[in-house]
Amino acid sequence: MNVITTFRERQKAKQIKYDRTVLRELSIQSLKKRVHDYFENDNHHGIHFSQVVEEGCFDVAVEAYLLGANFSKFGYYGEPLEEARKRCHSQEKHLVDTLFNFILYWGKVIDDDVYNEGLYYRCEGYVGDWWKEGFQKGELRRKMRLH
């Protein structure tokens, strides 16, 4: 007897397999370094970075990295990075908003509108950098036919 699977099940399994192979290139040291570069050097403004906040930043970074890697197929077929980035603007904005709200809730940030605006821009930069890195790694994997 043959097992009957649907197209969606097959597509989901293929996506999970691709995500796992792309994530092999991501290291915890690079995650920690980028969190430190973007957020931890700002302790004098009131962010208290506990392990919970750091892990939340890791989660968002992984999601942004995978989002960029998944959209790298458009770059492989000749679309510029910025055009491919426009395709996933709403998903990227959701990640930025999620990270910003997560840090505000768990990071014990002082209530200062100017500081919060700067924090939002740092969240945008953080997510954007991880998206670009995922896009570049995914595009490289496609060029090397490792996808």
C-alpha positions as CSV (number, residue, x, y, z in Angstrom):
1,M,0.0,0.0,0.0
2,N,1.2,3.5,-0.8
3,V,0.9,6.3,1.8
4,I,-1.1,9.2,0.5
5,T,0.2,12.6,1.5
6,T,-1.2,16.0,0.6
7,F,0.8,18.7,-1.2
8,R,0.7,20.9,1.9
9,E,2.2,18.1,4.1
10,R,5.0,17.6,1.6
11,Q,5.6,21.3,1.3
12,K,5.8,21.7,5.0
13,A,8.2,18.8,5.4
14,K,10.4,20.3,2.7
15,Q,10.4,23.7,4.4
16,I,11.4,22.2,7.7
17,K,14.2,20.3,6.1
18,Y,15.5,23.5,4.4
19,D,15.2,25.5,7.6
20,R,17.3,22.9,9.5
21,T,20.0,22.9,6.9
22,V,20.2,26.7,6.9
23,L,20.3,26.9,10.7
24,R,23.4,24.7,10.8
25,E,25.4,27.7,9.7
26,L,24.1,29.9,12.6
27,S,26.2,29.9,15.8
28,I,25.2,30.8,19.3
29,Q,28.3,33.0,19.6
30,S,27.2,35.2,16.7
31,L,23.8,35.5,18.2
32,K,25.2,36.5,21.6
33,K,27.7,39.0,19.9
34,R,25.0,40.7,18.0
35,V,22.6,41.0,21.0
36,H,25.5,42.5,22.9
37,D,26.3,44.9,20.0
38,Y,22.8,46.2,19.6
39,F,21.3,46.1,23.2
40,E,23.5,45.2,26.1
41,N,25.9,48.1,25.8
42,D,23.0,50.4,26.7
43,N,22.5,49.4,30.3
44,H,22.7,52.9,31.6
45,H,19.4,53.6,29.9
46,G,17.6,51.0,31.9
47,I,17.5,47.8,30.0
48,H,18.1,44.9,32.3
49,F,19.2,42.0,30.1
50,S,18.3,38.8,31.8
51,Q,18.6,35.4,30.2
52,V,14.9,35.6,29.3
53,V,15.4,38.8,27.2
54,E,18.5,37.4,25.6
55,E,16.7,34.2,24.6
56,G,13.8,36.3,23.2
57,C,16.3,38.2,21.1
58,F,17.7,34.9,19.9
59,D,14.2,33.7,18.9
60,V,13.5,36.8,16.8
61,A,17.0,36.6,15.2
62,V,16.4,33.0,14.1
63,E,13.0,33.9,12.7
64,A,14.5,36.9,10.8
65,Y,17.4,34.8,9.6
66,L,15.0,32.1,8.3
67,L,12.7,34.7,6.7
68,G,15.7,36.1,4.8
69,A,16.9,32.7,3.8
70,N,13.4,31.8,2.5
71,F,13.2,35.0,0.4
72,S,16.7,34.4,-1.0
73,K,15.1,32.4,-3.9
74,F,14.0,35.8,-5.4
75,G,17.6,37.0,-5.2
76,Y,18.9,33.9,-6.8
77,Y,16.6,34.6,-9.8
78,G,17.9,38.1,-10.2
79,E,15.8,40.3,-8.0
80,P,17.7,42.8,-6.0
81,L,17.9,42.5,-2.2
82,E,15.7,45.6,-1.5
83,E,13.0,44.3,-3.9
84,A,13.0,41.0,-2.2
85,R,12.9,42.7,1.2
86,K,9.7,44.6,0.1
87,R,8.0,41.3,-0.4
88,C,8.2,40.4,3.2
89,H,7.9,43.9,4.8
90,S,4.8,43.0,6.9
91,Q,6.5,39.9,8.3
92,E,9.7,41.8,9.1
93,K,7.7,44.6,10.7
94,H,5.9,42.0,12.8
95,L,9.2,40.6,14.0
96,V,10.5,44.2,14.9
97,D,7.3,45.0,16.8
98,T,7.4,41.7,18.6
99,L,11.0,42.2,19.7
100,F,10.4,45.8,20.7
101,N,7.3,44.9,22.8
102,F,9.2,41.9,24.3
103,I,12.1,44.1,25.4
104,L,9.8,46.8,26.8
105,Y,7.9,44.2,28.8
106,W,10.7,42.0,30.1
107,G,13.7,44.4,30.0
108,K,12.5,46.7,32.7
109,V,13.0,49.8,30.5
110,I,12.5,53.3,31.9
111,D,9.5,55.1,30.5
112,D,11.1,57.6,28.2
113,D,9.6,58.2,24.8
114,V,12.9,59.4,23.2
115,Y,14.7,56.3,24.5
116,N,11.9,54.0,23.3
117,E,12.1,55.5,19.8
118,G,15.8,54.7,19.8
119,L,15.2,51.3,21.0
120,Y,12.7,50.7,18.2
121,Y,15.2,51.7,15.6
122,R,17.8,49.4,17.2
123,C,15.2,46.6,17.0
124,E,14.7,47.4,13.3
125,G,18.4,47.3,12.7
126,Y,18.8,44.0,14.6
127,V,16.0,42.3,12.7
128,G,17.2,43.8,9.4
129,D,20.8,42.6,9.9
130,W,19.7,39.1,10.6
131,W,17.3,39.2,7.6
132,K,20.2,40.3,5.3
133,E,22.5,37.7,6.7
134,G,19.9,35.0,6.1
135,F,19.2,36.3,2.6
136,Q,22.9,36.3,1.7
137,K,23.5,32.8,3.1
138,G,20.4,31.4,1.4
139,E,21.4,33.0,-1.9
140,L,24.9,31.5,-1.5
141,R,23.4,28.1,-0.8
142,R,21.3,28.3,-3.9
143,K,24.2,29.3,-6.1
144,M,26.2,26.4,-4.7
145,R,23.1,24.2,-5.3
146,L,22.9,23.1,-1.7
147,H,19.2,24.0,-1.3
